[in-house]
Amino acid sequence: MSFTVFQLFNAVTFAALLFLVASGFTLIFGLMRIVNLAHGAMYLIGGYVAYAAGVAAQSFVVGVIAAAAAIAVLGLGEQWLLRFVKGAELRQVLLTLGVALMLDDAALVIFGGDTFSVPTPAWLQGPLHFFGMTYPRYRLFVLLVGILVLVLLWALMNHTRLGALIRAGVDDSETVEALGVNIRRLFVVTFMLGMVLAGIAGALGGAFLSIYPTADAEILVFSLAVVVIGGRGSLAGAALGSLAVALLSTFGQVWFPELAYFVIFGPMALLLAFRPHGLFGRAA
């Protein structure tokens, strides 16, 4: 496998992980108008829970399920707190930032500053040989999970009543509420869906990139870039934005290591100048 093709696979598999994080983030941002700065911390805690549960049960699947369930519960608590700052954007940002810092400190106390890797089953370890190429099995597994989640979310958003309500809520939540829809319940369901995706991403990312104290800030920065590029509330935007950010990050670190972040955020700033709402976003 040539170096360029190998890096292309790295970018695509990293994009799949970013999509798992950013899809939930953009749905929450699109529907609830909340920039949830605790989303990265949820990813981090999901990774730690998956590591602890996976080691205790000696099961990767148990670790993923435990991470999704734990982050869903934490997300429910965060959503309850957000009710007290409804409509106050600055307070919402400060509240979610405070939740993130508390979770980070709690994780540091419990797990320390060491780096952990979520244990994976034997069938996901080692390289896979195909078409004369060799590539890690686990990264390809993450890619398949990302594609599966994309298909399931697309089906949910486009072929179910819940998806129609979420899309309508992104466009005009006031009108949806005026039509008799319980918008609060819709908020809770959407928030929980985003949290479950963050928990799953943390579990998968814990074996993909490992889990360490600053991993939440790094993944949050990438997720923000994805949402800005793709547009809030857009599933297609999250997918395309994840691919764009992953390609820029991967090849930027290879070709311009001293300008790695500029390669990502320079084009993002240029995009904002001409399309302030992103590629697929619309004005509120």
C-alpha positions in Angstrom: 0.0 0.0 0.0 1.4 3.4 -1.0 1.9 6.0 1.7 -0.8 8.3 0.2 -3.4 5.5 0.1 -2.5 4.6 3.6 -3.0 8.2 4.8 -6.3 8.3 2.9 -7.6 5.3 4.8 -6.4 7.0 8.0 -8.4 10.1 7.1 -11.6 8.2 6.2 -11.5 6.1 9.3 -10.9 9.2 11.5 -13.8 10.8 9.7 -16.1 8.0 10.7 -15.1 8.6 14.4 -15.6 12.3 14.0 -19.0 11.7 12.5 -20.1 9.7 15.5 -19.2 12.6 17.8 -20.3 15.5 15.5 -23.7 14.0 14.4 -25.1 14.1 17.9 -23.5 17.5 18.6 -25.0 19.1 15.5 -28.5 17.6 16.1 -28.4 19.2 19.6 -27.1 22.4 18.3 -29.6 22.5 15.5 -32.7 21.7 17.4 -32.0 23.2 20.8 -29.7 26.1 19.7 -27.2 25.0 22.4 -23.5 24.9 21.8 -22.9 22.0 24.2 -19.3 22.4 25.3 -19.7 19.4 27.5 -20.0 17.1 24.5 -16.3 16.4 24.4 -16.3 15.6 28.1 -19.1 13.1 27.5 -16.9 11.5 24.8 -14.1 11.3 27.3 -16.2 9.8 30.1 -17.7 7.3 27.6 -14.2 6.2 26.9 -13.3 5.8 30.5 -16.5 3.9 31.3 -16.0 1.6 28.3 -12.4 0.9 29.5 -13.5 0.1 33.1 -16.5 -2.0 32.1 -14.6 -3.7 29.3 -11.8 -4.7 31.6 -14.1 -5.8 34.4 -16.4 -7.9 32.1 -13.6 -8.9 29.6 -16.0 -7.8 26.9 -15.7 -5.1 24.3 -19.5 -5.1 23.7 -20.3 -4.7 27.4 -17.9 -1.7 27.4 -19.7 0.0 24.5 -23.1 -0.6 26.0 -22.0 0.6 29.4 -20.5 3.8 27.8 -23.7 4.5 25.9 -25.9 3.9 29.0 -23.7 6.0 31.3 -23.5 9.0 29.0 -27.3 8.8 28.4 -27.8 9.2 32.1 -25.3 12.0 32.4 -26.9 13.7 29.4 -30.3 13.5 31.1 -28.9 15.3 34.1 -27.3 17.9 32.0 -30.5 18.4 30.0 -32.3 18.9 33.3 -29.8 21.6 34.3 -30.2 23.4 31.0 -33.9 23.9 31.7 -32.9 26.6 34.2 -31.0 28.7 31.7 -33.4 28.3 28.7 -33.1 31.2 26.3 -30.0 32.6 27.9 -27.2 31.7 25.4 -24.3 32.9 27.5 -25.5 31.1 30.6 -25.9 27.9 28.6 -22.4 28.1 27.3 -21.0 28.8 30.8 -23.2 25.9 32.2 -22.0 23.4 29.7 -18.4 24.5 30.1 -18.8 24.1 33.8 -20.2 20.6 33.4 -17.3 19.7 31.1 -14.7 21.0 33.7 -16.4 19.1 36.5 -16.4 15.9 34.5 -12.8 16.3 33.5 -11.7 16.8 37.1 -13.8 13.8 38.3 -12.2 11.6 35.6 -8.7 12.9 36.6 -9.4 12.0 40.2 -10.7 8.6 39.4 -8.4 7.5 36.6 -5.4 9.8 37.1 -3.4 11.2 34.2 -2.4 7.9 32.6 -3.4 6.9 29.0 -5.8 4.0 28.7 -6.9 2.0 25.7 -10.2 0.2 25.6 -9.5 -3.5 25.1 -10.7 -5.0 21.8 -11.6 -8.6 21.0 -9.1 -10.8 19.2 -11.1 -10.7 15.9 -10.6 -6.9 15.8 -6.9 -7.0 16.5 -4.0 -7.1 14.0 -4.0 -6.2 10.3 -6.4 -7.2 7.5 -5.1 -8.0 4.1 -7.2 -7.1 1.0 -6.4 -6.2 -2.6 -2.7 -6.5 -1.9 -3.0 -4.0 1.0 -2.6 -4.3 4.7 -4.5 -2.2 7.2 -5.6 -2.4 10.9 -8.8 -4.3 11.4 -10.1 -2.0 14.1 -9.9 1.1 12.0 -11.9 -0.6 9.3 -14.4 -1.7 11.9 -14.8 2.0 13.1 -15.4 2.9 9.4 -18.1 0.3 9.1 -19.8 1.5 12.3 -19.7 5.1 11.1 -21.3 4.1 7.8 -23.9 2.1 9.6 -24.8 4.9 12.0 -25.0 7.3 9.1 -27.5 5.0 7.3 -29.6 4.5 10.5 -29.6 8.2 11.2 -30.6 9.0 7.6 -33.4 6.5 7.8 -34.5 8.0 11.2 -34.5 11.6 9.9 -36.1 10.9 6.6 -38.5 8.0 7.1 -39.9 8.4 10.6 -42.2 10.8 12.3 -39.6 11.5 15.0 -37.1 12.5 12.3 -39.7 14.7 10.6 -40.3 16.5 13.9 -36.6 16.9 14.5 -36.0 18.4 11.0 -39.0 20.7 11.5 -37.8 21.7 14.9 -34.4 22.6 13.5 -36.1 24.9 10.9 -38.8 26.4 13.1 -39.2 25.1 16.7 -41.8 27.7 17.6 -44.2 26.6 14.8 -43.7 22.9 15.7 -44.7 23.7 19.3 -47.7 25.8 18.1 -48.9 22.7 16.2 -49.3 20.8 19.4 -46.0 18.9 19.5 -44.5 18.5 22.9 -41.2 20.3 22.0 -39.7 19.6 25.5 -40.1 15.9 25.0 -38.6 16.3 21.5 -35.7 18.1 23.1 -35.1 15.3 25.6 -35.2 12.6 22.9 -32.8 14.5 20.7 -30.4 15.3 23.5 -30.4 11.7 24.7 -29.7 10.5 21.1 -26.8 12.9 20.9 -25.4 11.7 24.2 -25.7 8.0 23.2 -23.7 8.7 20.1 -21.1 10.6 22.2 -20.8 7.6 24.5 -20.4 5.1 21.6 -17.9 7.4 20.0 -15.9 7.5 23.3 -15.9 3.8 23.6 -14.7 3.3 20.0 -12.3 6.2 20.2 -10.9 4.7 23.4 -9.4 1.9 21.4 -8.8 4.0 18.3 -7.0 7.0 19.7 -6.7 6.0 23.4 -8.2 7.9 26.3 -6.2 10.6 28.2 -7.1 13.8 30.2 -7.1 16.2 27.2 -8.8 14.0 24.7 -12.1 15.8 25.2 -10.8 19.2 24.3 -9.2 17.8 21.1 -12.3 16.0 19.9 -14.5 19.0 20.8 -12.4 21.3 18.7 -12.7 19.0 15.7 -16.4 18.6 16.3 -16.9 22.4 16.3 -15.1 22.6 13.0 -17.3 19.9 11.6 -20.5 21.7 12.6 -19.2 25.0 11.3 -18.3 23.6 8.0 -21.3 21.3 7.5 -24.0 23.6 9.1 -26.0 23.1 12.3 -28.7 20.4 12.3 -27.6 18.9 9.0 -26.8 15.2 8.9 -25.3 15.5 5.4 -23.3 18.5 6.7 -21.9 16.4 9.6 -20.9 13.7 7.2 -19.2 16.0 4.7 -17.7 18.2 7.4 -16.2 15.1 9.2 -14.6 14.0 6.0 -13.3 17.4 5.2 -11.8 17.9 8.7 -10.3 14.5 8.8 -8.7 14.9 5.4 -7.3 18.3 6.3 -6.1 17.1 9.6 -4.4 13.9 8.4 -2.7 15.3 5.3 -2.0 18.6 7.0 0.0 16.8 9.7 1.9 14.9 7.0 2.6 17.7 4.6 2.6 20.8 6.8 3.2 19.6 10.4 4.0 23.1 11.6 0.7 24.4 10.2 -1.5 21.5 11.1 -4.3 23.5 12.8 -4.1 26.4 10.3 -4.7 23.9 7.5 -8.1 23.0 9.2 -9.2 26.4 10.6 -7.9 28.6 7.7 -10.3 27.1 5.2 -13.0 27.1 7.9 -12.6 30.8 8.4 -12.7 31.4 4.7 -15.9 29.3 4.4 -17.5 31.4 7.2 -16.8 34.6 5.3 -18.9 33.4 2.3 -21.3 30.9 3.9 -21.8 31.9 7.6 -24.3 29.0 8.1 -22.1 26.3 6.7 -22.4 24.2 3.6 -25.8 22.8 4.5 -27.0 25.1 7.3 -29.7 27.7 7.1 -30.3 30.9 9.0 -32.2 30.5 12.3 
